[in-house]
Structures are given as structure tokens and as C-alpha cells.
Amino acid sequence: MKKQEIKILLNQIALKKGIGFTLTDSVIESLAERISNLQETDRFGVKSIIDSVSIYVKESVDFTDTNYLIDQIVDIVNKK
């Protein structure tokens, strides 16, 4: 359940930022797996995992306007 919720949010981020060519379904699957296995995280931790996909994402994508989506991912991971 947690992983599926994260995948939905990652898809929304990919659409909003126009990086669907980089965040493909298989990449999103892998990211969601990594994130859902965390015991706890913060916004920086989630962004770091997303940035690990490619140098393009790390250097070129400003996630500021998607912080509300990233915060939702953080909430899912940190939910007890």
C-alpha cells in the first residue's frame, strides 16, 4: 500500500516537472521501492533519491513547486 501511494505521487511529480522521459514506469517502480523501505525520511532524503536517477534531474530540475507532493511522500514513509 505504501509503495503504491508513493508511485502515484512520483508519477504526479514526473508529469508536473515534464520529466516522464527520465522517470519511466520502471524507474518509478525502483524509486518507490527504495523510498518505501525507509524507516523515516525528510524532504531532503526523498529529493536525494529522486536526484539519483540521473545527472539531468539532479542538475536541471527545481522541485520547489512540488514540495507539497514530496511532503506527502515524507508523510507516507514516516507514518507509524
mmJSON file of the N, C-alpha and C atoms, coordinates in Angstrom:
{"data_MODEL":{"atom_site":{
"group_PDB":["ATOM","ATOM","ATOM","ATOM","ATOM","ATOM","ATOM","ATOM","ATOM","ATOM","ATOM","ATOM","ATOM","ATOM","ATOM","ATOM","ATOM","ATOM","ATOM","ATOM","ATOM","ATOM","ATOM","ATOM","ATOM","ATOM","ATOM","ATOM","ATOM","ATOM","ATOM","ATOM","ATOM","ATOM","ATOM","ATOM","ATOM","ATOM","ATOM","ATOM","ATOM","ATOM","ATOM","ATOM","ATOM","ATOM","ATOM","ATOM","ATOM","ATOM","ATOM","ATOM","ATOM","ATOM","ATOM","ATOM","ATOM","ATOM","ATOM","ATOM","ATOM","ATOM","ATOM","ATOM","ATOM","ATOM","ATOM","ATOM","ATOM","ATOM","ATOM","ATOM","ATOM","ATOM","ATOM","ATOM","ATOM","ATOM","ATOM","ATOM","ATOM","ATOM","ATOM","ATOM","ATOM","ATOM","ATOM","ATOM","ATOM","ATOM","ATOM","ATOM","ATOM","ATOM","ATOM","ATOM","ATOM","ATOM","ATOM","ATOM","ATOM","ATOM","ATOM","ATOM","ATOM","ATOM","ATOM","ATOM","ATOM","ATOM","ATOM","ATOM","ATOM","ATOM","ATOM","ATOM","ATOM","ATOM","ATOM","ATOM","ATOM","ATOM","ATOM","ATOM","ATOM","ATOM","ATOM","ATOM","ATOM","ATOM","ATOM","ATOM","ATOM","ATOM","ATOM","ATOM","ATOM","ATOM","ATOM","ATOM","ATOM","ATOM","ATOM","ATOM","ATOM","ATOM","ATOM","ATOM","ATOM","ATOM","ATOM","ATOM","ATOM","ATOM","ATOM","ATOM","ATOM","ATOM","ATOM","ATOM","ATOM","ATOM","ATOM","ATOM","ATOM","ATOM","ATOM","ATOM","ATOM","ATOM","ATOM","ATOM","ATOM","ATOM","ATOM","ATOM","ATOM","ATOM","ATOM","ATOM","ATOM","ATOM","ATOM","ATOM","ATOM","ATOM","ATOM","ATOM","ATOM","ATOM","ATOM","ATOM","ATOM","ATOM","ATOM","ATOM","ATOM","ATOM","ATOM","ATOM","ATOM","ATOM","ATOM","ATOM","ATOM","ATOM","ATOM","ATOM","ATOM","ATOM","ATOM","ATOM","ATOM","ATOM","ATOM","ATOM","ATOM","ATOM","ATOM","ATOM","ATOM","ATOM","ATOM","ATOM","ATOM","ATOM","ATOM","ATOM","ATOM","ATOM","ATOM","ATOM","ATOM","ATOM","ATOM","ATOM","ATOM","ATOM","ATOM","ATOM"],
"id":[1,2,3,4,5,6,7,8,9,10,11,12,13,14,15,16,17,18,19,20,21,22,23,24,25,26,27,28,29,30,31,32,33,34,35,36,37,38,39,40,41,42,43,44,45,46,47,48,49,50,51,52,53,54,55,56,57,58,59,60,61,62,63,64,65,66,67,68,69,70,71,72,73,74,75,76,77,78,79,80,81,82,83,84,85,86,87,88,89,90,91,92,93,94,95,96,97,98,99,100,101,102,103,104,105,106,107,108,109,110,111,112,113,114,115,116,117,118,119,120,121,122,123,124,125,126,127,128,129,130,131,132,133,134,135,136,137,138,139,140,141,142,143,144,145,146,147,148,149,150,151,152,153,154,155,156,157,158,159,160,161,162,163,164,165,166,167,168,169,170,171,172,173,174,175,176,177,178,179,180,181,182,183,184,185,186,187,188,189,190,191,192,193,194,195,196,197,198,199,200,201,202,203,204,205,206,207,208,209,210,211,212,213,214,215,216,217,218,219,220,221,222,223,224,225,226,227,228,229,230,231,232,233,234,235,236,237,238,239,240],
"type_symbol":["N","C","C","N","C","C","N","C","C","N","C","C","N","C","C","N","C","C","N","C","C","N","C","C","N","C","C","N","C","C","N","C","C","N","C","C","N","C","C","N","C","C","N","C","C","N","C","C","N","C","C","N","C","C","N","C","C","N","C","C","N","C","C","N","C","C","N","C","C","N","C","C","N","C","C","N","C","C","N","C","C","N","C","C","N","C","C","N","C","C","N","C","C","N","C","C","N","C","C","N","C","C","N","C","C","N","C","C","N","C","C","N","C","C","N","C","C","N","C","C","N","C","C","N","C","C","N","C","C","N","C","C","N","C","C","N","C","C","N","C","C","N","C","C","N","C","C","N","C","C","N","C","C","N","C","C","N","C","C","N","C","C","N","C","C","N","C","C","N","C","C","N","C","C","N","C","C","N","C","C","N","C","C","N","C","C","N","C","C","N","C","C","N","C","C","N","C","C","N","C","C","N","C","C","N","C","C","N","C","C","N","C","C","N","C","C","N","C","C","N","C","C","N","C","C","N","C","C","N","C","C","N","C","C","N","C","C","N","C","C"],
"label_atom_id":["N","CA","C","N","CA","C","N","CA","C","N","CA","C","N","CA","C","N","CA","C","N","CA","C","N","CA","C","N","CA","C","N","CA","C","N","CA","C","N","CA","C","N","CA","C","N","CA","C","N","CA","C","N","CA","C","N","CA","C","N","CA","C","N","CA","C","N","CA","C","N","CA","C","N","CA","C","N","CA","C","N","CA","C","N","CA","C","N","CA","C","N","CA","C","N","CA","C","N","CA","C","N","CA","C","N","CA","C","N","CA","C","N","CA","C","N","CA","C","N","CA","C","N","CA","C","N","CA","C","N","CA","C","N","CA","C","N","CA","C","N","CA","C","N","CA","C","N","CA","C","N","CA","C","N","CA","C","N","CA","C","N","CA","C","N","CA","C","N","CA","C","N","CA","C","N","CA","C","N","CA","C","N","CA","C","N","CA","C","N","CA","C","N","CA","C","N","CA","C","N","CA","C","N","CA","C","N","CA","C","N","CA","C","N","CA","C","N","CA","C","N","CA","C","N","CA","C","N","CA","C","N","CA","C","N","CA","C","N","CA","C","N","CA","C","N","CA","C","N","CA","C","N","CA","C","N","CA","C","N","CA","C","N","CA","C","N","CA","C","N","CA","C","N","CA","C","N","CA","C"],
"label_alt_id":[null,null,null,null,null,null,null,null,null,null,null,null,null,null,null,null,null,null,null,null,null,null,null,null,null,null,null,null,null,null,null,null,null,null,null,null,null,null,null,null,null,null,null,null,null,null,null,null,null,null,null,null,null,null,null,null,null,null,null,null,null,null,null,null,null,null,null,null,null,null,null,null,null,null,null,null,null,null,null,null,null,null,null,null,null,null,null,null,null,null,null,null,null,null,null,null,null,null,null,null,null,null,null,null,null,null,null,null,null,null,null,null,null,null,null,null,null,null,null,null,null,null,null,null,null,null,null,null,null,null,null,null,null,null,null,null,null,null,null,null,null,null,null,null,null,null,null,null,null,null,null,null,null,null,null,null,null,null,null,null,null,null,null,null,null,null,null,null,null,null,null,null,null,null,null,null,null,null,null,null,null,null,null,null,null,null,null,null,null,null,null,null,null,null,null,null,null,null,null,null,null,null,null,null,null,null,null,null,null,null,null,null,null,null,null,null,null,null,null,null,null,null,null,null,null,null,null,null,null,null,null,null,null,null,null,null,null,null,null,null],
"label_comp_id":["MET","MET","MET","LYS","LYS","LYS","LYS","LYS","LYS","GLN","GLN","GLN","GLU","GLU","GLU","ILE","ILE","ILE","LYS","LYS","LYS","ILE","ILE","ILE","LEU","LEU","LEU","LEU","LEU","LEU","ASN","ASN","ASN","GLN","GLN","GLN","ILE","ILE","ILE","ALA","ALA","ALA","LEU","LEU","LEU","LYS","LYS","LYS","LYS","LYS","LYS","GLY","GLY","GLY","ILE","ILE","ILE","GLY","GLY","GLY","PHE","PHE","PHE","THR","THR","THR","LEU","LEU","LEU","THR","THR","THR","ASP","ASP","ASP","SER","SER","SER","VAL","VAL","VAL","ILE","ILE","ILE","GLU","GLU","GLU","SER","SER","SER","LEU","LEU","LEU","ALA","ALA","ALA","GLU","GLU","GLU","ARG","ARG","ARG","ILE","ILE","ILE","SER","SER","SER","ASN","ASN","ASN","LEU","LEU","LEU","GLN","GLN","GLN","GLU","GLU","GLU","THR","THR","THR","ASP","ASP","ASP","ARG","ARG","ARG","PHE","PHE","PHE","GLY","GLY","GLY","VAL","VAL","VAL","LYS","LYS","LYS","SER","SER","SER","ILE","ILE","ILE","ILE","ILE","ILE","ASP","ASP","ASP","SER","SER","SER","VAL","VAL","VAL","SER","SER","SER","ILE","ILE","ILE","TYR","TYR","TYR","VAL","VAL","VAL","LYS","LYS","LYS","GLU","GLU","GLU","SER","SER","SER","VAL","VAL","VAL","ASP","ASP","ASP","PHE","PHE","PHE","THR","THR","THR","ASP","ASP","ASP","THR","THR","THR","ASN","ASN","ASN","TYR","TYR","TYR","LEU","LEU","LEU","ILE","ILE","ILE","ASP","ASP","ASP","GLN","GLN","GLN","ILE","ILE","ILE","VAL","VAL","VAL","ASP","ASP","ASP","ILE","ILE","ILE","VAL","VAL","VAL","ASN","ASN","ASN","LYS","LYS","LYS","LYS","LYS","LYS"],
"label_asym_id":["A","A","A","A","A","A","A","A","A","A","A","A","A","A","A","A","A","A","A","A","A","A","A","A","A","A","A","A","A","A","A","A","A","A","A","A","A","A","A","A","A","A","A","A","A","A","A","A","A","A","A","A","A","A","A","A","A","A","A","A","A","A","A","A","A","A","A","A","A","A","A","A","A","A","A","A","A","A","A","A","A","A","A","A","A","A","A","A","A","A","A","A","A","A","A","A","A","A","A","A","A","A","A","A","A","A","A","A","A","A","A","A","A","A","A","A","A","A","A","A","A","A","A","A","A","A","A","A","A","A","A","A","A","A","A","A","A","A","A","A","A","A","A","A","A","A","A","A","A","A","A","A","A","A","A","A","A","A","A","A","A","A","A","A","A","A","A","A","A","A","A","A","A","A","A","A","A","A","A","A","A","A","A","A","A","A","A","A","A","A","A","A","A","A","A","A","A","A","A","A","A","A","A","A","A","A","A","A","A","A","A","A","A","A","A","A","A","A","A","A","A","A","A","A","A","A","A","A","A","A","A","A","A","A","A","A","A","A","A","A"],
"label_entity_id":["1","1","1","1","1","1","1","1","1","1","1","1","1","1","1","1","1","1","1","1","1","1","1","1","1","1","1","1","1","1","1","1","1","1","1","1","1","1","1","1","1","1","1","1","1","1","1","1","1","1","1","1","1","1","1","1","1","1","1","1","1","1","1","1","1","1","1","1","1","1","1","1","1","1","1","1","1","1","1","1","1","1","1","1","1","1","1","1","1","1","1","1","1","1","1","1","1","1","1","1","1","1","1","1","1","1","1","1","1","1","1","1","1","1","1","1","1","1","1","1","1","1","1","1","1","1","1","1","1","1","1","1","1","1","1","1","1","1","1","1","1","1","1","1","1","1","1","1","1","1","1","1","1","1","1","1","1","1","1","1","1","1","1","1","1","1","1","1","1","1","1","1","1","1","1","1","1","1","1","1","1","1","1","1","1","1","1","1","1","1","1","1","1","1","1","1","1","1","1","1","1","1","1","1","1","1","1","1","1","1","1","1","1","1","1","1","1","1","1","1","1","1","1","1","1","1","1","1","1","1","1","1","1","1","1","1","1","1","1","1"],
"label_seq_id":[1,1,1,2,2,2,3,3,3,4,4,4,5,5,5,6,6,6,7,7,7,8,8,8,9,9,9,10,10,10,11,11,11,12,12,12,13,13,13,14,14,14,15,15,15,16,16,16,17,17,17,18,18,18,19,19,19,20,20,20,21,21,21,22,22,22,23,23,23,24,24,24,25,25,25,26,26,26,27,27,27,28,28,28,29,29,29,30,30,30,31,31,31,32,32,32,33,33,33,34,34,34,35,35,35,36,36,36,37,37,37,38,38,38,39,39,39,40,40,40,41,41,41,42,42,42,43,43,43,44,44,44,45,45,45,46,46,46,47,47,47,48,48,48,49,49,49,50,50,50,51,51,51,52,52,52,53,53,53,54,54,54,55,55,55,56,56,56,57,57,57,58,58,58,59,59,59,60,60,60,61,61,61,62,62,62,63,63,63,64,64,64,65,65,65,66,66,66,67,67,67,68,68,68,69,69,69,70,70,70,71,71,71,72,72,72,73,73,73,74,74,74,75,75,75,76,76,76,77,77,77,78,78,78,79,79,79,80,80,80],
"pdbx_PDB_ins_code":[null,null,null,null,null,null,null,null,null,null,null,null,null,null,null,null,null,null,null,null,null,null,null,null,null,null,null,null,null,null,null,null,null,null,null,null,null,null,null,null,null,null,null,null,null,null,null,null,null,null,null,null,null,null,null,null,null,null,null,null,null,null,null,null,null,null,null,null,null,null,null,null,null,null,null,null,null,null,null,null,null,null,null,null,null,null,null,null,null,null,null,null,null,null,null,null,null,null,null,null,null,null,null,null,null,null,null,null,null,null,null,null,null,null,null,null,null,null,null,null,null,null,null,null,null,null,null,null,null,null,null,null,null,null,null,null,null,null,null,null,null,null,null,null,null,null,null,null,null,null,null,null,null,null,null,null,null,null,null,null,null,null,null,null,null,null,null,null,null,null,null,null,null,null,null,null,null,null,null,null,null,null,null,null,null,null,null,null,null,null,null,null,null,null,null,null,null,null,null,null,null,null,null,null,null,null,null,null,null,null,null,null,null,null,null,null,null,null,null,null,null,null,null,null,null,null,null,null,null,null,null,null,null,null,null,null,null,null,null,null],
"Cartn_x":[0.823,0.0,0.868,1.848,2.74,3.451,3.97,4.7,3.795,2.577,1.64,1.323,1.121,0.862,2.059,3.248,4.461,4.585,4.277,4.331,3.394,2.218,1.244,1.81,2.392,2.966,4.185,5.011,6.158,5.699,4.646,4.072,3.585,2.954,2.484,3.652,4.724,5.918,6.482,6.582,7.114,6.28,4.966,4.083,4.222,4.215,4.282,5.606,6.689,8.01,8.394,7.583,7.883,9.097,9.292,10.447,10.028,8.901,8.428,9.387,10.183,11.164,12.277,12.513,13.531,12.913,11.778,11.089,10.081,10.598,9.752,9.076,8.156,7.458,8.429,9.429,10.373,11.237,11.604,12.385,11.526,10.283,9.371,9.162,9.051,8.912,10.12,11.299,12.528,12.621,12.317,12.341,11.342,10.142,9.103,9.531,10.193,10.697,11.733,12.677,13.723,13.125,12.216,11.629,10.745,9.945,9.021,9.751,10.998,11.773,12.454,12.401,12.986,12.157,12.827,12.127,11.575,12.364,11.915,12.75,12.233,12.942,12.467,13.037,12.61,12.619,12.282,12.203,13.54,14.637,15.961,16.264,15.905,16.142,15.389,14.129,13.329,13.894,14.238,14.812,16.126,16.936,18.202,17.986,16.988,16.689,16.192,15.33,14.845,16.005,16.871,18.026,18.982,18.999,19.932,19.617,18.456,18.048,19.002,19.32,20.212,20.803,21.902,22.543,21.645,20.843,19.916,18.926,18.336,17.365,18.06,19.217,19.931,20.314,20.781,21.293,20.248,19.168,18.272,16.868,16.444,15.044,14.924,14.088,13.788,12.476,12.551,11.374,10.592,10.944,10.322,8.795,8.282,6.83,6.154,6.926,6.344,6.633,7.059,7.357,6.154,4.947,3.757,3.617,4.02,3.98,5.086,6.262,7.37,7.039,6.402,5.986,4.977,4.125,3.174,3.918,4.97,5.786,6.45,6.99,7.615,6.606,5.391,4.346,4.026,3.984,3.701,4.8,6.052,7.175,7.206,6.975,7.095,5.87,4.802,3.583,3.86,3.499,3.742,2.651],
"Cartn_y":[-1.192,0.0,1.256,1.308,2.458,2.691,1.616,1.72,2.245,1.779,2.219,3.707,4.176,5.597,6.441,5.968,6.679,6.717,5.609,5.566,6.596,6.739,7.719,9.126,9.431,10.762,10.997,9.988,10.133,10.376,9.701,9.944,11.376,11.889,13.278,14.247,13.962,14.806,14.758,13.571,13.422,14.212,14.14,14.879,16.38,16.815,18.246,18.858,18.117,18.625,18.303,17.537,17.194,16.287,15.402,14.512,13.043,12.819,11.452,10.613,11.266,10.539,9.97,10.585,10.112,9.242,9.671,8.896,7.964,6.951,5.963,5.087,4.255,3.373,2.481,1.951,1.065,1.842,3.07,3.902,4.276,4.646,4.983,3.781,2.606,1.375,1.203,1.392,1.259,2.326,3.566,4.649,4.398,3.994,3.731,2.611,1.613,0.512,1.03,1.81,2.363,3.254,4.135,5.073,4.355,3.405,2.722,1.853,1.482,0.676,1.506,2.826,3.688,3.628,3.725,3.76,5.149,6.155,7.54,8.364,9.524,10.387,11.816,12.678,14.064,14.477,15.725,16.226,16.051,16.355,16.232,14.782,13.844,12.42,11.953,12.35,11.965,12.597,13.884,14.557,13.907,13.494,12.839,11.541,10.786,9.533,9.824,10.808,11.172,11.683,12.506,13.041,11.948,10.824,9.746,9.093,9.404,8.811,9.211,10.489,10.955,12.307,12.621,13.914,15.026,14.73,15.73,16.165,15.201,15.516,16.285,15.812,16.447,17.888,18.158,19.471,20.421,19.887,20.731,20.911,20.059,20.099,20.788,21.817,22.529,21.974,21.311,20.667,21.569,22.851,23.751,23.755,23.783,23.844,22.49,21.444,20.132,19.69,20.633,20.288,19.687,20.116,19.552,18.065,17.65,16.226,15.465,16.06,15.429,15.306,16.328,16.263,15.138,14.88,13.768,12.432,12.314,11.097,10.939,12.022,12.001,11.536,12.058,11.665,10.178,9.648,8.223,7.381,7.748,6.987,7.081,8.248,8.449,8.012,7.648,7.205,5.939,5.94,4.781,3.763],
"Cartn_z":[0.0,0.0,0.0,0.883,0.994,-0.339,-0.934,-2.194,-3.307,-3.363,-4.403,-4.264,-3.044,-2.814,-3.263,-2.978,-3.374,-4.892,-5.556,-7.024,-7.637,-7.097,-7.61,-7.487,-6.342,-6.128,-7.021,-7.21,-8.107,-9.552,-9.947,-11.282,-11.413,-10.377,-10.404,-10.518,-9.811,-9.9,-11.315,-11.888,-13.252,-14.25,-14.114,-15.03,-14.829,-13.593,-13.306,-13.763,-13.617,-13.97,-15.419,-16.124,-17.513,-17.656,-16.697,-16.753,-16.854,-17.501,-17.703,-18.523,-19.38,-20.178,-19.305,-18.161,-17.222,-16.137,-15.614,-14.58,-15.239,-15.917,-16.574,-15.52,-15.963,-15.021,-14.245,-14.931,-14.244,-13.241,-13.589,-12.664,-11.463,-11.718,-10.617,-9.71,-10.285,-9.502,-8.574,-9.12,-8.343,-7.248,-7.596,-6.612,-5.487,-5.854,-4.854,-3.917,-4.459,-3.631,-2.631,-3.112,-2.233,-1.157,-1.561,-0.607,0.404,-0.058,0.859,1.876,1.583,2.525,3.617,3.505,4.527,5.803,6.927,8.214,8.489,8.116,8.209,7.243,6.885,5.941,6.111,5.315,5.252,3.777,3.533,2.162,1.432,2.121,1.517,1.119,1.977,1.688,0.457,0.347,-0.817,-2.078,-2.011,-3.18,-3.593,-2.634,-2.942,-3.707,-3.306,-4.002,-5.414,-5.564,-6.899,-7.757,-7.175,-7.899,-8.369,-7.669,-8.017,-9.359,-9.913,-11.19,-12.304,-12.377,-13.443,-13.091,-13.729,-13.531,-14.051,-15.091,-15.633,-14.557,-13.879,-12.831,-11.713,-11.301,-10.192,-10.505,-11.72,-12.075,-12.651,-13.226,-14.011,-13.464,-12.553,-12.126,-10.769,-10.737,-9.498,-8.946,-7.815,-7.239,-6.291,-6.222,-5.261,-5.36,-6.581,-6.737,-6.554,-6.279,-5.993,-4.566,-3.727,-2.333,-1.623,-1.982,-1.338,-1.668,-2.872,-3.231,-2.506,-2.444,-1.734,-0.246,0.317,1.726,1.957,0.983,1.108,1.133,0.322,0.336,1.701,2.227,3.558,4.604,4.538,5.49,5.394,4.177,3.982,4.623,4.376,4.929,6.439,6.974,8.419,9.202,8.504,9.177,9.983,11.208,12.091,11.962],
"occupancy":[1.0,1.0,1.0,1.0,1.0,1.0,1.0,1.0,1.0,1.0,1.0,1.0,1.0,1.0,1.0,1.0,1.0,1.0,1.0,1.0,1.0,1.0,1.0,1.0,1.0,1.0,1.0,1.0,1.0,1.0,1.0,1.0,1.0,1.0,1.0,1.0,1.0,1.0,1.0,1.0,1.0,1.0,1.0,1.0,1.0,1.0,1.0,1.0,1.0,1.0,1.0,1.0,1.0,1.0,1.0,1.0,1.0,1.0,1.0,1.0,1.0,1.0,1.0,1.0,1.0,1.0,1.0,1.0,1.0,1.0,1.0,1.0,1.0,1.0,1.0,1.0,1.0,1.0,1.0,1.0,1.0,1.0,1.0,1.0,1.0,1.0,1.0,1.0,1.0,1.0,1.0,1.0,1.0,1.0,1.0,1.0,1.0,1.0,1.0,1.0,1.0,1.0,1.0,1.0,1.0,1.0,1.0,1.0,1.0,1.0,1.0,1.0,1.0,1.0,1.0,1.0,1.0,1.0,1.0,1.0,1.0,1.0,1.0,1.0,1.0,1.0,1.0,1.0,1.0,1.0,1.0,1.0,1.0,1.0,1.0,1.0,1.0,1.0,1.0,1.0,1.0,1.0,1.0,1.0,1.0,1.0,1.0,1.0,1.0,1.0,1.0,1.0,1.0,1.0,1.0,1.0,1.0,1.0,1.0,1.0,1.0,1.0,1.0,1.0,1.0,1.0,1.0,1.0,1.0,1.0,1.0,1.0,1.0,1.0,1.0,1.0,1.0,1.0,1.0,1.0,1.0,1.0,1.0,1.0,1.0,1.0,1.0,1.0,1.0,1.0,1.0,1.0,1.0,1.0,1.0,1.0,1.0,1.0,1.0,1.0,1.0,1.0,1.0,1.0,1.0,1.0,1.0,1.0,1.0,1.0,1.0,1.0,1.0,1.0,1.0,1.0,1.0,1.0,1.0,1.0,1.0,1.0,1.0,1.0,1.0,1.0,1.0,1.0,1.0,1.0,1.0,1.0,1.0,1.0,1.0,1.0,1.0,1.0,1.0,1.0],
"B_iso_or_equiv":[0.0,0.0,0.0,0.0,0.0,0.0,0.0,0.0,0.0,0.0,0.0,0.0,0.0,0.0,0.0,0.0,0.0,0.0,0.0,0.0,0.0,0.0,0.0,0.0,0.0,0.0,0.0,0.0,0.0,0.0,0.0,0.0,0.0,0.0,0.0,0.0,0.0,0.0,0.0,0.0,0.0,0.0,0.0,0.0,0.0,0.0,0.0,0.0,0.0,0.0,0.0,0.0,0.0,0.0,0.0,0.0,0.0,0.0,0.0,0.0,0.0,0.0,0.0,0.0,0.0,0.0,0.0,0.0,0.0,0.0,0.0,0.0,0.0,0.0,0.0,0.0,0.0,0.0,0.0,0.0,0.0,0.0,0.0,0.0,0.0,0.0,0.0,0.0,0.0,0.0,0.0,0.0,0.0,0.0,0.0,0.0,0.0,0.0,0.0,0.0,0.0,0.0,0.0,0.0,0.0,0.0,0.0,0.0,0.0,0.0,0.0,0.0,0.0,0.0,0.0,0.0,0.0,0.0,0.0,0.0,0.0,0.0,0.0,0.0,0.0,0.0,0.0,0.0,0.0,0.0,0.0,0.0,0.0,0.0,0.0,0.0,0.0,0.0,0.0,0.0,0.0,0.0,0.0,0.0,0.0,0.0,0.0,0.0,0.0,0.0,0.0,0.0,0.0,0.0,0.0,0.0,0.0,0.0,0.0,0.0,0.0,0.0,0.0,0.0,0.0,0.0,0.0,0.0,0.0,0.0,0.0,0.0,0.0,0.0,0.0,0.0,0.0,0.0,0.0,0.0,0.0,0.0,0.0,0.0,0.0,0.0,0.0,0.0,0.0,0.0,0.0,0.0,0.0,0.0,0.0,0.0,0.0,0.0,0.0,0.0,0.0,0.0,0.0,0.0,0.0,0.0,0.0,0.0,0.0,0.0,0.0,0.0,0.0,0.0,0.0,0.0,0.0,0.0,0.0,0.0,0.0,0.0,0.0,0.0,0.0,0.0,0.0,0.0,0.0,0.0,0.0,0.0,0.0,0.0,0.0,0.0,0.0,0.0,0.0,0.0],
"pdbx_formal_charge":[null,null,null,null,null,null,null,null,null,null,null,null,null,null,null,null,null,null,null,null,null,null,null,null,null,null,null,null,null,null,null,null,null,null,null,null,null,null,null,null,null,null,null,null,null,null,null,null,null,null,null,null,null,null,null,null,null,null,null,null,null,null,null,null,null,null,null,null,null,null,null,null,null,null,null,null,null,null,null,null,null,null,null,null,null,null,null,null,null,null,null,null,null,null,null,null,null,null,null,null,null,null,null,null,null,null,null,null,null,null,null,null,null,null,null,null,null,null,null,null,null,null,null,null,null,null,null,null,null,null,null,null,null,null,null,null,null,null,null,null,null,null,null,null,null,null,null,null,null,null,null,null,null,null,null,null,null,null,null,null,null,null,null,null,null,null,null,null,null,null,null,null,null,null,null,null,null,null,null,null,null,null,null,null,null,null,null,null,null,null,null,null,null,null,null,null,null,null,null,null,null,null,null,null,null,null,null,null,null,null,null,null,null,null,null,null,null,null,null,null,null,null,null,null,null,null,null,null,null,null,null,null,null,null,null,null,null,null,null,null],
"auth_seq_id":[1,1,1,2,2,2,3,3,3,4,4,4,5,5,5,6,6,6,7,7,7,8,8,8,9,9,9,10,10,10,11,11,11,12,12,12,13,13,13,14,14,14,15,15,15,16,16,16,17,17,17,18,18,18,19,19,19,20,20,20,21,21,21,22,22,22,23,23,23,24,24,24,25,25,25,26,26,26,27,27,27,28,28,28,29,29,29,30,30,30,31,31,31,32,32,32,33,33,33,34,34,34,35,35,35,36,36,36,37,37,37,38,38,38,39,39,39,40,40,40,41,41,41,42,42,42,43,43,43,44,44,44,45,45,45,46,46,46,47,47,47,48,48,48,49,49,49,50,50,50,51,51,51,52,52,52,53,53,53,54,54,54,55,55,55,56,56,56,57,57,57,58,58,58,59,59,59,60,60,60,61,61,61,62,62,62,63,63,63,64,64,64,65,65,65,66,66,66,67,67,67,68,68,68,69,69,69,70,70,70,71,71,71,72,72,72,73,73,73,74,74,74,75,75,75,76,76,76,77,77,77,78,78,78,79,79,79,80,80,80],
"auth_comp_id":["MET","MET","MET","LYS","LYS","LYS","LYS","LYS","LYS","GLN","GLN","GLN","GLU","GLU","GLU","ILE","ILE","ILE","LYS","LYS","LYS","ILE","ILE","ILE","LEU","LEU","LEU","LEU","LEU","LEU","ASN","ASN","ASN","GLN","GLN","GLN","ILE","ILE","ILE","ALA","ALA","ALA","LEU","LEU","LEU","LYS","LYS","LYS","LYS","LYS","LYS","GLY","GLY","GLY","ILE","ILE","ILE","GLY","GLY","GLY","PHE","PHE","PHE","THR","THR","THR","LEU","LEU","LEU","THR","THR","THR","ASP","ASP","ASP","SER","SER","SER","VAL","VAL","VAL","ILE","ILE","ILE","GLU","GLU","GLU","SER","SER","SER","LEU","LEU","LEU","ALA","ALA","ALA","GLU","GLU","GLU","ARG","ARG","ARG","ILE","ILE","ILE","SER","SER","SER","ASN","ASN","ASN","LEU","LEU","LEU","GLN","GLN","GLN","GLU","GLU","GLU","THR","THR","THR","ASP","ASP","ASP","ARG","ARG","ARG","PHE","PHE","PHE","GLY","GLY","GLY","VAL","VAL","VAL","LYS","LYS","LYS","SER","SER","SER","ILE","ILE","ILE","ILE","ILE","ILE","ASP","ASP","ASP","SER","SER","SER","VAL","VAL","VAL","SER","SER","SER","ILE","ILE","ILE","TYR","TYR","TYR","VAL","VAL","VAL","LYS","LYS","LYS","GLU","GLU","GLU","SER","SER","SER","VAL","VAL","VAL","ASP","ASP","ASP","PHE","PHE","PHE","THR","THR","THR","ASP","ASP","ASP","THR","THR","THR","ASN","ASN","ASN","TYR","TYR","TYR","LEU","LEU","LEU","ILE","ILE","ILE","ASP","ASP","ASP","GLN","GLN","GLN","ILE","ILE","ILE","VAL","VAL","VAL","ASP","ASP","ASP","ILE","ILE","ILE","VAL","VAL","VAL","ASN","ASN","ASN","LYS","LYS","LYS","LYS","LYS","LYS"],
"auth_asym_id":["A","A","A","A","A","A","A","A","A","A","A","A","A","A","A","A","A","A","A","A","A","A","A","A","A","A","A","A","A","A","A","A","A","A","A","A","A","A","A","A","A","A","A","A","A","A","A","A","A","A","A","A","A","A","A","A","A","A","A","A","A","A","A","A","A","A","A","A","A","A","A","A","A","A","A","A","A","A","A","A","A","A","A","A","A","A","A","A","A","A","A","A","A","A","A","A","A","A","A","A","A","A","A","A","A","A","A","A","A","A","A","A","A","A","A","A","A","A","A","A","A","A","A","A","A","A","A","A","A","A","A","A","A","A","A","A","A","A","A","A","A","A","A","A","A","A","A","A","A","A","A","A","A","A","A","A","A","A","A","A","A","A","A","A","A","A","A","A","A","A","A","A","A","A","A","A","A","A","A","A","A","A","A","A","A","A","A","A","A","A","A","A","A","A","A","A","A","A","A","A","A","A","A","A","A","A","A","A","A","A","A","A","A","A","A","A","A","A","A","A","A","A","A","A","A","A","A","A","A","A","A","A","A","A","A","A","A","A","A","A"],
"auth_atom_id":["N","CA","C","N","CA","C","N","CA","C","N","CA","C","N","CA","C","N","CA","C","N","CA","C","N","CA","C","N","CA","C","N","CA","C","N","CA","C","N","CA","C","N","CA","C","N","CA","C","N","CA","C","N","CA","C","N","CA","C","N","CA","C","N","CA","C","N","CA","C","N","CA","C","N","CA","C","N","CA","C","N","CA","C","N","CA","C","N","CA","C","N","CA","C","N","CA","C","N","CA","C","N","CA","C","N","CA","C","N","CA","C","N","CA","C","N","CA","C","N","CA","C","N","CA","C","N","CA","C","N","CA","C","N","CA","C","N","CA","C","N","CA","C","N","CA","C","N","CA","C","N","CA","C","N","CA","C","N","CA","C","N","CA","C","N","CA","C","N","CA","C","N","CA","C","N","CA","C","N","CA","C","N","CA","C","N","CA","C","N","CA","C","N","CA","C","N","CA","C","N","CA","C","N","CA","C","N","CA","C","N","CA","C","N","CA","C","N","CA","C","N","CA","C","N","CA","C","N","CA","C","N","CA","C","N","CA","C","N","CA","C","N","CA","C","N","CA","C","N","CA","C","N","CA","C","N","CA","C","N","CA","C","N","CA","C","N","CA","C","N","CA","C","N","CA","C","N","CA","C"],
"pdbx_PDB_model_num":[1,1,1,1,1,1,1,1,1,1,1,1,1,1,1,1,1,1,1,1,1,1,1,1,1,1,1,1,1,1,1,1,1,1,1,1,1,1,1,1,1,1,1,1,1,1,1,1,1,1,1,1,1,1,1,1,1,1,1,1,1,1,1,1,1,1,1,1,1,1,1,1,1,1,1,1,1,1,1,1,1,1,1,1,1,1,1,1,1,1,1,1,1,1,1,1,1,1,1,1,1,1,1,1,1,1,1,1,1,1,1,1,1,1,1,1,1,1,1,1,1,1,1,1,1,1,1,1,1,1,1,1,1,1,1,1,1,1,1,1,1,1,1,1,1,1,1,1,1,1,1,1,1,1,1,1,1,1,1,1,1,1,1,1,1,1,1,1,1,1,1,1,1,1,1,1,1,1,1,1,1,1,1,1,1,1,1,1,1,1,1,1,1,1,1,1,1,1,1,1,1,1,1,1,1,1,1,1,1,1,1,1,1,1,1,1,1,1,1,1,1,1,1,1,1,1,1,1,1,1,1,1,1,1,1,1,1,1,1,1]
}}}
